[in-house]
Amino acid sequence: MNQEFVWKPGVGVDPVALARLRVHFRRPREPMGEAWFMGEQRRMFPELQGDLADLTAWDLQIPLGEIATGTSSFGPFEEWREWYHYLLGQLIPRSHEAFAYPLLELLVTGFVSQYPNGIHRPPYPEFGQDVLSTLGRCVMEPQCWSGDQIVIGSFLQRSNNNPAHTWCWYNASGDLSASLFLCLKYLPTSSVATWFRSVLDIPSPHWRAQIITWLVGARELLLGLKKWPSELETGAYPGVDWDWSHCLRPELATNDDSGAPPMTCWLPDEACYRVLEEVRLYFTDDKFLLWLESISSVKYLQQELAQIPTSFERLYLKAH
């Protein structure tokens, strides 16, 4: 990248990069169709050819899901590729809109489905940088933050409106998990350590609780013990999956038509090493104690995380 890539609360989508995405990816002329059809008549999505502002998050999640699952199951398809790129540029500003899950999660799943082996043949020279500066920074959008503290309910775990009245902080929120994996997979290796240090430097107790949870849940992927998100167990504790992440499987790499060598593991080894090394260097005993005190200042955070901080200490601190 031409400049240092970091996550800083309130510094979200780069408008110049977003404008460039939109200029390069105009609306396709032909309508998009579904992936799974059994009869002679295939369901189409003519509504995508109109004003997307008239469509709800649910209306948009359906075709995004078709793109991701269709590519995973049937291989690359130019129709889905064209529509994904158009929808990417149009929907990034709506990434936090949700029907069950925020659009951000499916935008990331769709991107990985189109570029499983990295961005081997970018549609235009700045494409990779533009994706990271837009989709890769959605979780830093100003509406999500008040200074360096998260705005509760704007992203991450959004509500405790359920019979148990739990926020589910014991799982990594899908929007965060998807965003972390996106940057880890597509950032230039030389940028990974600086970026992840910026992730660790955010002092919000809710953020820290989620980062600890993600590091515990993602450890097998970071170590290469699990190769693709499709190997993540349903109901794993803590969970690090996100909307349709289970369709990201090794067949995407082998069916990719970009000319890139198929990746045996969806995350680059060197990028994972740099994240693990950054964690090792960052977490002194005093720093970890500071994080625990921060998390314990919010009673429900401490209660919901339960033994996760202990697992983090065992896996990342006492393992050295």
N, C-alpha and C positions, 0 to 999 in steps of 0.2 A: 504494500500500500504506500501511497505517496506521503502520508503523514501517520503519526502514531494513532493507533486505534485503541480507545479506552471506553469504558462505560462510566458516565458521569451523570448522576441524577439530574433530570431536567434537560439534558442535552440529548434529544431524541433524534427523530428522522431528519436527515439532511435534505432540505428542500431542493437544492441543486441536483443532488443525486436522484431524488424522486422525479423531478422534472425530466431528467435525462431518460429514466426508465420509461416514462409515459410517452416521450417523443419516439422512442425506438419501438415500442410495442403498441401499435394501433389495434383497434377492435377488428378481429377477423371478419371477413365477409360472410362466410358460411357459418350456420349455427353449430353449436356443439351438441354432441349426442352422448347418451349414457354408455357406460362400459359394459354392464351386464344386461343383455337382452336375449330372450329365448325365441321369440316369434319373428314374424316378418316385419313388424312395425317397431322401429326403435324410438325410444323416448328421446326427444330433443329438448333443448333449453333455449327457445327463442327469446325468452325474457332477458337473457344476457345481452341481446342486441339492442335493448332499449337503455333507458337511464338506470344505471345500477343503484342510484340513490333511492329509487322506488322499491328496491328489494330489501327484505329483512336479512338479518344474519343467518337465519334458518334457510331462506331461499338460496343464499350464497354458499352455505356449507354443503349442500347437496352436490352441486357440480364440482366443487373443489374435492370432495370425497371421491367422486367418480374419476377425476383425473389421477389422483394418487393410487387408488385401488386398481383402476384399469391399467395403468402403466406397470404396476407391480405384477399383475396377473397375466397380462397379454403382451407386455413389452412396449417400447416406444411407439407413439402414434402421433403423427404430425398435427392432427386436429387438436389433440389434448395439449401438445406442446405449445401451439400458438395461443390457445385460449388461456393456458396457465400464465404465460408471460404477460398477456394483456391484463388478466385479473390481478396479478401481482402488483403491477404499478397502480391500478385503480383502487385496490383494497387495503394497501398498507396504511393509509390514514384511518381506516376503520378497523384496524387489527384488534382492538380491544372490545369491539362489539361481540356479543356472545349469545348463542342459544345453546345452553348446556356447556359449550366450550367456546373460548374466544376464537375469532377467525385467524388470529396469529398462529395458532397451533397447526391448522390445516395448510396455511401458507408455507410453513416450514416443511411439513410432510410432503407437500407438493413439490417444493424446491428440491428436496433430496431425491424424490422419485425421478425428476428430470435430470439431475446431475449426481448420480450415485457414485461416480468415480472422480469427483472433483470437476471443476469448470475447465474442461479440456479444450473446448472450442467455444469461447465466449461469443455471444451474438454481436458484441461491439467491445472495443478495447477496455472501457472502464466498467464493464458489467459486473465483475466480481466485487470490485470496490463499492459500486453503487448498491448492490444487494446488502452487503455488510453495513453500509452507512444508512440503510433504510430499514429493511426487515431485521437486520442484526442489532438495531438500536431501538426497536419499538418499546422494549421494557424500560427505557429511560425517558419516555415521553413526559413532558411537563405535567400532564394531568394525573400522572401516577405518583408524583412526588411533592412533598412539602419540605423544601430544603433538602436535607439528606435523609428524611424519613418517608416511608411509603405512605400513600394515601390509602388507608384500609378500605377495601371493597372495590378499588379501581383496577387492580390486577392481582396476581398471586391468588391466594385463597380469598374468595370474594364475599362469602357469607357463612354464617352459622345457622341459617334458617333450615334446620332439619330436626328430626325428633330427638337426636342426642345433643343438639346444640354444640356441635364441634365444628371448628374451622378446617380441620384436616391439615394442620401445619405439620403433621407427621409424614405427609407425602410432599414431594416436590411438586409445586404447581406446574401444570402442563405448559403454560406460557413461558415460565422461567426455564424449565427443563429443555424445551424445544429451542429456545434462544441460546442457551449455553452450548448445546450440542451443535447448533448451526455455526456459531463462531468457532468452536473447536475444530469443526470439520473443514471450514473454508478459509479461515484466516491463514495468511502466510505463516509458516512456522516461526519465523523471526519475530512475529508480532504477538505470539500466544502468551508469553510470560508477562509482558507488560499489560496486556489486556486482562489476564486473570488476576494480576496484582490489583488492578483497579476494581475488579469484582470484590475482592477481599477487603478492600479499603472502605467500602460503603458501611457506615456505622449503624444503620437502622437495625434494631433487635429482631424485627420480623424478617428482614433480609438475611441477617446472620443465621437465624433459625433455618431458613430455607436453603442456604448454601451448605450448612452442615448436613442437612437432610439429603440434599442432592449428592454431595460427595460420598456419603455412605451408600446410597442407593445406586450410584453410577460406578462404583468402584470396579465391578467386574468388567464393565465396558472400557473403563480407563486402563485396566490391566490387560485387556485383550482376552480375558477368560470367556467373555461373551462377545461375539463378533458383530451382531446386528441387532437393532431394536426389536426385531421379531422374536428374539430369544428371551426377552424380558418376560418374567412370569406374571400372569394376571393376578392381581391382588398382592403383589410383592410388597414387603415392608422394609424400608420405605419405598414407595413407588416413584419412578422417574419417567414413566411413560407419558404420552400426550395423545391427542386425537389422531387416530389412525396410524400411530407409530408402529403398530404391529404389522403393518403391510410393508415396512421397510426391511427387506430381506435380501439375501445374497443374490437371488435371481436378477435383481435390478442391475447389479454390477456386471453380470455375465451377459445380460441382454442389451446393455447399453450400446448405442450405435454411434457414439461420439468418436470412437477410435482410441479412447483411453484404455490403458491396461486395466483389466478388472481388479478391483481392490478386494483382497480376501477378508479385510476387516474395514468396516465403514469409517472408522476414525483413524487418522494418520498416527502411526506409532510415535513419531517424534513430538507431535502436538500433545499427545497424552502424557508423554514423559515430562514435558515442560510444565504442564499443569501439576502433576504430582510433585515435581521438584519445587515448584513455587509454593505449594502447600507445606512441604517439608521446611523450607526456609522461613516461611512466614510465621508459622505457629510455634513460637516459644511457649514455655509453660505459662509465663505471665500473660502473653497474648491470648492464649486459650482461656485462662481464668477471666480475663476481661470480657471475652465473648460470653462465657457462662453467666457472669454477673449481668451483662446486658440482657440476655434472654430471660433470666430469672426476674428481671424488673417488670415483665409482663406475665402475670400469673398464668393465663391460659396457654401462653407459649410454652412455659416450663412444664405445665401439666401434659400438654398434648405431645411434646417431644419425648417425654418419659425417658427411656434408656438410649435414645438415639445419640445424644452427646457422649455417653459412655462408649457406645460402639465406635463413634468417630475417634475418640481418644485411643481406643485399642487398635483400630485399623491404621491410623495415620500418625499417631504420636509415639505410642509404645512399640510400634513395629520397627522403629529405627534403633 
